[in-house]
Amino acid sequence: MGMKKSSGLLLDRRQALLGGAACAASAALPANAQFKTTTESLHESVAARVRALIQGRKLSLRLLLPHGSGGNVGPVAQAFTAMTGVEIERVETPVDEINTQLALDVFSESQSYDVALPATFGLPDLVASGAIQSLTDFANQYEPKGFRDNILFGTGDSFDGEIYGFQADGDAYVMFYHKDLLENPDEQARYADKFGTPLARPNIWQELDRQMAFFHRPEQGMYGGLLFRAPSFLAWEWWIRFHAKGLWPFAEDMTPQIASDEGVCALEDMIRASQYLSPEAPNLGLFDNWERYSRGNVYCNIGWGGSQKYLNGPSSKMRGSIVYGPTPGGMINGKLLLTPYFNWGWNYVVVSNSAFPEIAYLFALFASSPAMSTLAVGQVDGFFDPYRPEHYTDPGIQAAYTPEFLNVHRDSMRAAIPDLYLQNQGEYFRVLKLWLARAIVGEEKPEIALKQVSDRWQIITRGAGRSLQEKRWAELRAKYPKATRDVLRDLS
């Protein structure tokens, strides 16, 4: 349980146990001893190391996790306890509050948690606040060679040259299309007659927007799309639309490029597309979006693997009636540019105030091993998605997602552009969401809204230290997929 470090009346039971456990473990395996294991047997080797560390003593770790992930984490925590004797006390919190809770924990000098599962995009700000600790030394000691190389998207696990997390959830955006509409011969004939082009899975945003308009028939109880329009989700769609115009969001010197003609055009397109969405779209959060699309009277939707688990469930009218595709791209100099986007994903981290950082790290490594991560992703009542090659061939995971979805998801993970993994990411995106929302509802013109964002981004950059942010941005640009880097440009 969390106890104040400032309390002179209480001795933290975990700190007391740590001293004895560390002394016993040091005799069993010196800190600098080589940890010999393979990726395949990793969870077993980690469990053996934890047993050596605790030497039969009673110990528990507190894990802070977002609502909806308990189904994934539960079986892994049970396996860890069975193999090590270490109890995992799980504390669930709303998905939007986990980063705030971690920051408050470090500011209050509490010892509330040992391990946590924040969203990947929040890691830079958690590092800046001192809420989580570097795992680099532990990784060098314990992780098999090439272990992280097999993670399809691991860009967000490190920051400023240090490792801070373990990707636990492959949240690349994917498109969902109503198969009965897309493949209906009558609809195909009408579409071809009206536009002179076949009705097929769209490759570019303009084609998607046209298809949503074509299928939007509210008088018949049918709607073109269910793309997110709640303010907290707006930035993600715009981020993809903007990249598909062929520009970096910042120039090399961190000058924002979002208020360019390309940025304004992306926002104007998004505003026009909004009229062809189901009327509930502005008020739908994550789980409500899934339920609404499952009713079967909306042409397309955007989401993640968690969306697919729900839509592939027994209560969904869309089960077996979906065609999947990557998020649309854009045509740049006559060539198709696809910019799939990794925009969420839960990430195991070790909390700075943990009394047991090594054991907390080892639990995260255990949970991230091929065997345990496959167990977690395969839980149909949880929303972790595949992120390692082993996940895509597992029969249970194939049954939960369908092979058709997994093929699209794997390709999107491999080619995904990252979120804005810079210090003050939360502030950059808070400003972006605010002004996008004003433009979407008509309170501000798109060009003015994006100019306001651009000006405020300059202030945020100065506050973080421009030269340091330029260095971080250069490192992040280098982590974009090469095919995307070769196309994106800076304005001259």
C-alpha positions as CSV (number, residue, x, y, z in Angstrom):
1,M,0.0,0.0,0.0
2,G,1.1,3.6,-0.6
3,M,2.9,5.2,2.4
4,K,4.3,8.7,2.6
5,K,8.1,8.8,2.6
6,S,7.8,11.8,4.9
7,S,6.1,9.8,7.6
8,G,8.5,9.2,10.5
9,L,6.1,6.8,12.2
10,L,5.9,4.2,9.5
11,L,8.6,2.0,8.0
12,D,7.6,1.0,4.5
13,R,7.3,-2.8,4.7
14,R,8.4,-3.1,1.0
15,Q,11.6,-1.2,1.7
16,A,12.4,-3.3,4.7
17,L,11.9,-6.5,2.7
18,L,14.0,-5.2,-0.1
19,G,17.1,-5.0,2.0
20,G,16.9,-8.6,3.0
21,A,15.9,-9.8,-0.4
22,A,18.7,-7.9,-2.1
23,C,21.3,-9.3,0.3
24,A,20.2,-12.9,-0.3
25,A,20.0,-12.4,-4.1
26,S,23.4,-10.8,-4.3
27,A,24.9,-14.1,-3.1
28,A,22.8,-16.1,-5.6
29,L,23.6,-14.0,-8.6
30,P,25.9,-10.9,-8.6
31,A,24.4,-7.8,-10.1
32,N,26.9,-7.9,-13.0
33,A,26.5,-11.6,-13.7
34,Q,25.4,-12.4,-17.2
35,F,21.7,-13.3,-17.4
36,K,21.6,-16.2,-19.9
37,T,18.3,-16.9,-21.6
38,T,16.6,-17.0,-24.9
39,T,13.6,-15.1,-26.1
40,E,11.5,-18.3,-26.2
41,S,12.3,-19.3,-22.5
42,L,12.4,-15.7,-21.3
43,H,9.4,-15.8,-18.9
44,E,10.8,-18.9,-17.2
45,S,14.2,-17.4,-16.8
46,V,12.8,-14.2,-15.4
47,A,10.6,-16.1,-12.9
48,A,13.7,-18.0,-11.7
49,R,15.6,-14.7,-11.2
50,V,12.7,-13.2,-9.2
51,R,12.7,-16.3,-7.0
52,A,16.4,-15.8,-6.4
53,L,15.9,-12.2,-5.5
54,I,13.1,-12.6,-3.0
55,Q,14.3,-15.9,-1.4
56,G,10.8,-17.0,-0.3
57,R,9.9,-13.7,1.3
58,K,6.4,-12.3,1.0
59,L,6.3,-9.4,-1.5
60,S,3.7,-7.7,-3.6
61,L,3.8,-5.1,-6.4
62,R,1.1,-2.6,-7.1
63,L,0.2,-2.2,-10.8
64,L,-1.7,0.9,-12.1
65,L,-3.6,0.0,-15.3
66,P,-6.3,1.6,-17.4
67,H,-9.9,0.3,-17.5
68,G,-10.4,-2.3,-20.2
69,S,-6.9,-3.9,-19.8
70,G,-7.6,-6.0,-16.7
71,G,-8.7,-8.9,-18.9
72,N,-5.3,-8.9,-20.6
73,V,-3.2,-8.4,-17.5
74,G,-5.1,-10.8,-15.2
75,P,-3.8,-14.1,-16.6
76,V,-0.2,-12.8,-16.8
77,A,-0.3,-11.5,-13.2
78,Q,-1.7,-14.9,-12.1
79,A,1.1,-16.7,-13.9
80,F,3.7,-14.4,-12.4
81,T,2.4,-15.1,-8.9
82,A,2.3,-18.8,-9.5
83,M,5.8,-18.9,-10.8
84,T,7.4,-16.5,-8.3
85,G,5.2,-16.1,-5.3
86,V,5.1,-12.3,-5.8
87,E,1.5,-10.9,-5.6
88,I,0.3,-8.4,-8.1
89,E,-2.2,-5.9,-6.8
90,R,-4.0,-4.4,-9.7
91,V,-5.5,-0.9,-9.5
92,E,-7.6,0.2,-12.5
93,T,-8.2,3.8,-13.4
94,P,-10.0,5.7,-16.3
95,V,-7.9,5.7,-19.4
96,D,-7.5,9.5,-19.4
97,E,-6.3,9.7,-15.8
98,I,-3.4,7.3,-15.6
99,N,-0.6,9.7,-16.5
100,T,-2.0,12.3,-14.1
101,Q,-2.1,9.8,-11.3
102,L,1.6,8.8,-11.9
103,A,2.7,12.5,-11.9
104,L,0.8,13.1,-8.7
105,D,2.3,10.1,-7.1
106,V,5.9,11.4,-7.6
107,F,5.0,14.9,-6.6
108,S,3.5,13.8,-3.3
109,E,6.5,11.5,-2.7
110,S,4.1,8.6,-2.3
111,Q,4.9,4.9,-3.0
112,S,1.5,4.1,-4.4
113,Y,2.6,2.0,-7.4
114,D,5.5,0.0,-8.7
115,V,4.5,-0.7,-12.3
116,A,2.1,1.1,-14.5
117,L,0.5,1.0,-18.0
118,P,0.3,4.5,-19.3
119,A,-0.3,5.4,-23.0
120,T,2.8,5.3,-25.1
121,F,2.4,8.9,-26.2
122,G,2.6,10.0,-22.5
123,L,6.1,8.6,-21.9
124,P,8.1,11.8,-22.7
125,D,6.1,13.9,-20.3
126,L,6.3,11.2,-17.6
127,V,10.1,11.2,-18.1
128,A,10.2,15.0,-17.8
129,S,8.2,14.9,-14.6
130,G,10.4,12.3,-13.0
131,A,7.5,9.9,-12.7
132,I,9.1,6.9,-14.3
133,Q,12.7,5.6,-14.3
134,S,15.1,4.5,-17.0
135,L,15.3,0.8,-17.7
136,T,18.4,0.9,-19.8
137,D,20.7,-0.8,-17.2
138,F,18.2,-3.5,-16.5
139,A,17.6,-4.0,-20.2
140,N,21.4,-4.5,-20.8
141,Q,21.5,-7.0,-18.0
142,Y,18.4,-9.1,-18.6
143,E,17.1,-8.8,-22.2
144,P,18.2,-11.4,-24.8
145,K,19.9,-10.1,-27.9
146,G,17.4,-8.9,-30.4
147,F,14.5,-9.1,-28.0
148,R,13.3,-5.6,-28.9
149,D,14.1,-5.9,-32.6
150,N,11.0,-8.2,-32.9
151,I,8.6,-5.6,-31.6
152,L,6.8,-4.3,-34.7
153,F,6.5,-0.8,-33.3
154,G,8.8,0.1,-30.4
155,T,9.5,3.7,-31.3
156,G,7.8,5.0,-28.2
157,D,9.7,2.8,-25.7
158,S,12.7,5.1,-25.5
159,F,13.3,8.8,-25.0
160,D,16.5,10.9,-24.9
161,G,18.6,7.8,-25.6
162,E,17.2,5.8,-22.6
163,I,14.8,2.9,-22.5
164,Y,11.7,3.6,-20.4
165,G,9.0,1.1,-21.4
166,F,7.8,-2.1,-22.9
167,Q,5.1,-1.8,-25.6
168,A,2.2,-3.9,-24.5
169,D,-0.5,-3.0,-27.0
170,G,-0.3,-2.5,-30.8
171,D,-2.6,0.4,-31.4
172,A,-2.2,1.3,-35.1
173,Y,-5.3,2.9,-36.6
174,V,-7.2,0.6,-39.1
175,M,-10.2,1.3,-41.3
176,F,-13.4,-0.8,-41.2
177,Y,-15.8,-0.9,-44.1
178,H,-19.3,-2.4,-44.3
179,K,-18.8,-5.4,-46.6
180,D,-22.5,-5.7,-47.5
181,L,-22.4,-2.2,-48.9
182,L,-18.9,-2.1,-50.4
183,E,-19.4,-5.4,-52.3
184,N,-23.1,-4.9,-53.2
185,P,-23.3,-5.2,-57.1
186,D,-26.1,-2.6,-57.3
187,E,-24.2,-0.1,-55.1
188,Q,-21.1,-0.7,-57.2
189,A,-22.9,0.0,-60.4
190,R,-24.5,3.2,-59.1
191,Y,-21.1,4.4,-57.8
192,A,-19.3,3.7,-61.0
193,D,-22.0,5.3,-63.1
194,K,-22.0,8.4,-60.9
195,F,-18.2,8.9,-60.5
196,G,-16.7,6.9,-63.3
197,T,-14.5,4.9,-61.0
198,P,-15.0,1.5,-59.3
199,L,-16.4,1.2,-55.7
200,A,-13.4,-0.3,-53.9
201,R,-11.5,0.0,-50.7
202,P,-10.2,3.6,-50.8
203,N,-6.5,4.3,-50.9
204,I,-6.7,8.1,-50.4
205,W,-8.7,10.4,-48.1
206,Q,-10.5,12.1,-51.0
207,E,-11.9,8.7,-52.1
208,L,-12.9,7.8,-48.6
209,D,-14.7,11.1,-48.1
210,R,-16.5,10.6,-51.4
211,Q,-17.6,7.1,-50.4
212,M,-19.0,8.4,-47.1
213,A,-21.0,11.0,-48.9
214,F,-22.3,8.4,-51.3
215,F,-23.5,6.1,-48.6
216,H,-24.9,8.8,-46.3
217,R,-28.6,8.4,-46.5
218,P,-30.1,9.5,-43.2
219,E,-33.6,9.4,-44.6
220,Q,-33.1,5.6,-45.0
221,G,-31.5,5.3,-41.6
222,M,-28.0,4.8,-43.1
223,Y,-24.9,6.9,-42.5
224,G,-21.6,7.3,-44.3
225,G,-19.2,7.1,-41.4
226,L,-18.5,7.0,-37.6
227,L,-15.1,8.7,-37.5
228,F,-14.3,10.2,-34.1
229,R,-15.5,13.7,-33.6
230,A,-15.2,14.0,-29.8
231,P,-12.7,16.7,-29.0
232,S,-10.2,14.4,-27.3
233,F,-9.9,12.2,-30.5
234,L,-9.9,14.9,-33.2
235,A,-6.1,15.4,-33.4
236,W,-5.4,11.8,-34.5
237,E,-7.4,11.9,-37.7
238,W,-6.0,15.3,-38.6
239,W,-2.5,14.1,-37.9
240,I,-2.9,11.3,-40.6
241,R,-4.6,13.6,-43.1
242,F,-1.9,16.2,-42.7
243,H,1.0,13.7,-43.1
244,A,-0.7,12.3,-46.2
245,K,-0.3,15.8,-47.7
246,G,3.5,15.2,-47.7
247,L,4.8,17.6,-45.0
248,W,6.6,17.2,-41.7
249,P,4.6,18.8,-38.9
250,F,7.8,20.7,-37.9
251,A,10.7,21.8,-40.1
252,E,14.1,20.7,-38.9
253,D,14.5,23.8,-36.7
254,M,11.1,23.0,-35.0
255,T,9.2,25.7,-37.0
256,P,5.6,24.4,-37.2
257,Q,4.4,23.7,-40.7
258,I,0.8,22.9,-39.8
259,A,-0.7,26.2,-40.7
260,S,0.5,25.7,-44.3
261,D,-1.9,25.4,-47.3
262,E,-1.6,21.6,-46.8
263,G,-2.5,21.8,-43.1
264,V,-5.5,24.0,-43.8
265,C,-6.6,21.7,-46.7
266,A,-6.5,18.7,-44.4
267,L,-8.7,20.4,-41.8
268,E,-11.1,21.7,-44.5
269,D,-11.4,18.1,-45.8
270,M,-12.1,16.9,-42.3
271,I,-14.8,19.5,-41.7
272,R,-16.6,18.6,-45.0
273,A,-16.4,14.9,-44.2
274,S,-18.1,15.6,-40.8
275,Q,-21.5,16.2,-42.5
276,Y,-21.5,12.6,-43.6
277,L,-21.1,11.0,-40.2
278,S,-23.7,9.5,-38.0
279,P,-25.2,12.3,-35.9
280,E,-24.0,10.7,-32.6
281,A,-20.3,10.9,-33.7
282,P,-19.5,14.2,-31.8
283,N,-20.6,12.7,-28.5
284,L,-19.1,9.2,-28.7
285,G,-16.1,8.0,-26.8
286,L,-14.2,4.8,-27.4
287,F,-16.5,2.1,-26.2
288,D,-19.7,3.9,-27.3
289,N,-18.2,4.2,-30.8
290,W,-17.8,0.4,-31.0
291,E,-21.3,-0.3,-29.9
292,R,-22.8,2.2,-32.3
293,Y,-20.9,0.8,-35.3
294,S,-21.8,-2.7,-34.4
295,R,-25.5,-2.0,-35.1
296,G,-24.8,-2.3,-38.8
297,N,-26.2,0.9,-40.5
298,V,-22.9,2.9,-40.9
299,Y,-20.6,2.4,-43.9
300,C,-17.2,3.0,-42.4
301,N,-15.4,3.5,-39.1
302,I,-11.8,3.9,-37.8
303,G,-10.3,2.2,-34.8
304,W,-7.9,-0.3,-33.4
305,G,-7.6,-4.0,-32.7
306,G,-9.7,-3.6,-29.6
307,S,-12.5,-2.3,-32.0
308,Q,-12.1,-5.5,-34.0
309,K,-12.4,-7.7,-30.9
310,Y,-15.7,-6.0,-30.1
311,L,-17.0,-6.0,-33.6
312,N,-16.0,-9.7,-34.0
313,G,-17.9,-10.6,-30.9
314,P,-21.2,-12.6,-30.8
315,S,-23.4,-9.6,-30.1
316,S,-22.2,-7.5,-33.0
317,K,-24.3,-7.3,-36.2
318,M,-21.1,-6.5,-38.1
319,R,-19.4,-9.8,-37.3
320,G,-18.3,-11.3,-40.6
321,S,-19.5,-8.2,-42.5
322,I,-16.3,-6.1,-42.5
323,V,-13.6,-5.3,-45.0
324,Y,-10.4,-4.0,-43.5
325,G,-7.9,-1.5,-44.8
326,P,-5.1,0.8,-43.8
327,T,-5.9,4.5,-43.1
328,P,-6.1,6.3,-46.4
329,G,-3.1,8.3,-47.7
330,G,-2.4,10.9,-50.3
331,M,-1.0,11.2,-53.8
332,I,2.4,12.9,-53.8
333,N,4.0,13.5,-57.2
334,G,1.9,10.8,-58.7
335,K,2.8,8.2,-56.0
336,L,0.6,6.9,-53.2
337,L,1.8,7.9,-49.7
338,L,0.3,5.8,-47.0
339,T,0.8,7.0,-43.4
340,P,-0.7,4.5,-41.0
341,Y,-0.4,5.9,-37.5
342,F,0.5,4.4,-34.0
343,N,-1.5,6.8,-31.8
344,W,-2.1,5.0,-28.5
345,G,-0.9,1.7,-27.1
346,W,-0.3,0.9,-23.4
347,N,3.3,0.7,-22.2
348,Y,4.7,-1.1,-19.2
349,V,6.8,1.3,-17.1
350,V,8.5,1.2,-13.7
351,V,7.4,4.0,-11.4
352,S,10.2,6.2,-9.9
353,N,9.0,5.8,-6.3
354,S,8.9,2.0,-6.4
355,A,10.8,0.3,-3.6
356,F,11.4,-2.7,-5.9
357,P,12.5,-1.3,-9.2
358,E,14.4,-4.5,-10.3
359,I,11.5,-6.8,-9.5
360,A,9.1,-4.3,-11.1
361,Y,11.2,-4.3,-14.2
362,L,11.3,-8.1,-14.2
363,F,7.5,-8.3,-14.0
364,A,7.3,-6.0,-17.0
365,L,9.8,-8.1,-18.9
366,F,7.9,-11.3,-17.9
367,A,4.7,-9.7,-19.2
368,S,6.4,-8.7,-22.4
369,S,7.9,-12.1,-23.2
370,P,6.6,-13.9,-26.3
371,A,4.7,-16.5,-24.2
372,M,3.1,-14.0,-21.8
373,S,2.3,-11.3,-24.3
374,T,0.7,-13.8,-26.5
375,L,-1.4,-14.9,-23.6
376,A,-2.4,-11.3,-22.9
377,V,-3.3,-10.3,-26.4
378,G,-5.3,-13.4,-26.9
379,Q,-7.8,-12.6,-24.2
380,V,-11.1,-11.7,-25.9
381,D,-12.3,-9.6,-23.0
382,G,-9.3,-7.3,-23.1
383,F,-8.2,-4.8,-25.6
384,F,-4.5,-5.3,-26.0
385,D,-3.6,-5.8,-29.6
386,P,-0.7,-7.7,-31.4
387,Y,2.7,-6.2,-31.6
388,R,5.1,-9.1,-32.0
389,P,5.4,-11.6,-34.9
390,E,4.4,-14.5,-32.7
391,H,1.0,-12.9,-32.0
392,Y,-0.1,-13.0,-35.6
393,T,0.3,-16.8,-35.9
394,D,-1.3,-17.8,-32.6
395,P,-4.6,-19.7,-33.2
396,G,-6.4,-18.0,-30.3
397,I,-5.4,-14.5,-31.5
398,Q,-6.5,-15.4,-35.1
399,A,-9.9,-16.5,-33.7
400,A,-10.3,-13.3,-31.7
401,Y,-9.4,-11.0,-34.6
402,T,-9.7,-12.9,-37.9
403,P,-6.8,-13.5,-40.2
404,E,-8.1,-10.8,-42.6
405,F,-7.9,-8.1,-40.0
406,L,-4.5,-9.3,-38.7
407,N,-3.0,-9.0,-42.2
408,V,-3.9,-5.4,-42.4
409,H,-3.0,-4.7,-38.8
410,R,0.5,-6.2,-39.2
411,D,1.2,-4.1,-42.3
412,S,0.0,-1.0,-40.5
413,M,2.2,-1.7,-37.5
414,R,5.3,-2.1,-39.6
415,A,4.7,1.1,-41.6
416,A,3.3,3.3,-38.8
417,I,4.3,6.9,-38.3
418,P,4.8,7.8,-34.6
419,D,3.0,10.2,-32.4
420,L,4.8,13.4,-31.4
421,Y,7.2,11.7,-28.9
422,L,8.7,15.0,-27.6
423,Q,8.7,16.6,-24.2
424,N,5.4,18.5,-23.7
425,Q,3.6,16.2,-26.1
426,G,0.5,16.6,-23.9
427,E,0.6,20.4,-24.3
428,Y,1.3,20.3,-28.0
429,F,-1.7,18.1,-28.6
430,R,-3.9,19.8,-26.0
431,V,-3.6,23.0,-28.0
432,L,-4.1,21.2,-31.3
433,K,-7.3,19.4,-30.1
434,L,-8.7,22.7,-28.7
435,W,-8.4,24.6,-32.0
436,L,-9.4,21.7,-34.2
437,A,-12.6,21.4,-32.2
438,R,-13.4,25.1,-32.7
439,A,-12.8,24.8,-36.4
440,I,-14.9,21.6,-36.7
441,V,-18.0,23.2,-35.1
442,G,-17.5,26.4,-37.1
443,E,-16.4,28.7,-34.3
444,E,-13.2,29.5,-36.1
445,K,-11.9,29.4,-39.7
446,P,-9.4,26.6,-40.3
447,E,-6.6,28.9,-41.3
448,I,-7.0,31.0,-38.2
449,A,-7.3,27.9,-35.9
450,L,-4.1,26.4,-37.2
451,K,-2.3,29.7,-37.0
452,Q,-3.2,29.9,-33.4
453,V,-1.9,26.3,-32.9
454,S,1.3,27.2,-34.7
455,D,2.0,30.3,-32.6
456,R,1.3,28.4,-29.3
457,W,3.5,25.5,-30.5
458,Q,6.4,28.0,-30.8
459,I,5.9,29.0,-27.2
460,I,5.8,25.4,-26.0
461,T,9.0,24.7,-27.9
462,R,10.8,27.6,-26.3
463,G,9.6,26.5,-22.9
464,A,11.1,23.0,-23.4
465,G,14.3,24.4,-24.8
466,R,14.5,24.9,-28.5
467,S,17.9,23.4,-29.1
468,L,17.0,20.3,-27.1
469,Q,13.7,19.9,-28.8
470,E,15.4,20.3,-32.2
471,K,17.7,17.4,-31.3
472,R,14.8,15.3,-30.1
473,W,12.8,16.1,-33.3
474,A,15.8,15.1,-35.4
475,E,15.9,11.7,-33.6
476,L,12.2,11.2,-34.0
477,R,12.2,12.0,-37.7
478,A,14.9,9.4,-38.1
479,K,12.5,6.8,-36.6
480,Y,9.8,7.4,-39.2
481,P,9.5,4.6,-41.7
482,K,12.0,5.1,-44.5
483,A,9.4,5.1,-47.2
484,T,7.6,7.9,-45.4
485,R,10.8,9.9,-44.7
486,D,11.7,9.8,-48.4
487,V,8.5,11.6,-49.2
488,L,7.9,14.1,-46.4
489,R,9.4,17.5,-47.0
490,D,10.1,20.8,-45.3
491,L,8.7,24.0,-46.7
492,S,11.5,26.2,-48.2
